[in-house]
Amino acid sequence: MTKPIRTKGKVSLRKMLQTFKEGEKVVLKAEPGIQKGLYFRRFHGTTGVIIKKLNTCYEVAIKDQNKAKTVIVHPVHLVKTN
């Protein structure tokens, strides 16, 4: 999990403070500069649905193989889908 040399250590405030609504679809995409609220690496790139907000993090429902699972993720590691 590395970043390009010019973006190393830089995380925008917009990405840190982004908000999501319940039922919104998101993609789990890890931000290597921040380890807080990082999910297990197997779930990288999976699409999920926001269930609820927990303090600064979000609870996301994902599907792993045939099982439904919930993951608690910091908003830095989430990307909205269209």
N, C-alpha and C positions, 0 to 999 in steps of 0.2 A: 504494500500500500504506500506508494510514493506519489508525490506531486511534481509537476514540472518545476525546474529550478527557479523560474521567475515568479511563480505563485506560491512558493514555499512559505509557510507560516502566516499567510494572509487569508483572513476570513472576513467577508463583508458583514457589516451590521445588519444589512437587509436580510441576509440568509439566516443570521442568528435569531432575528426577531420576527420571522415570518409566521403567520398564523394560518390555521386550517379550520374548516368547519366539519362537524360530524357528518359522515357519509361521503366525504370527499375522497377521491382516489389519489394515491400517492405511490411513488417508486422509492424503494430503499436504496440510496446511493451514499456510500460512506464518504465522509470528509476526514481524510487522514490527519489533518492538523489538530483535530479535537477528538479526544477519546471518550468524553463524557456522553452517556446515553447512546453508546454504540451497540448495535445488535450483533448477533453471532454471524460470522462470515459466510455461512451457508446461505443466508437469506439475502445476500447482496444481489441487487437487480430485480428482486421480486416486487410485484404490484400488490398493494393492500388497500384497505379501507379504514379511515379514521373512525374509531369507536368513541373515544372521549379524550378529554385533556386531563393530565395529571400534573399539577404544578406547572413546570416549564416544559415537560415532555408530553408526548402523545401516545395513546394506546392504539396500536394498529393491528387489525385482523388480517392475517395472511394465510395462504394455503401452501403447506409443505407436503409434496407428494399428494396424498389423499386426505391428510389431516388438516383441520382448521386450527390455527395457533394464533396467540396474541403476543405481540412484541411491544415493549416500551422503548420508544425511540425519541431522541432529542431532535428538534426541528432542523438542525443543521444537516442532518443525514437524510432529510426527506425532500423530494422534488415533486411538484404538482404535475399531474398528467392532464392532457386535454380531453 
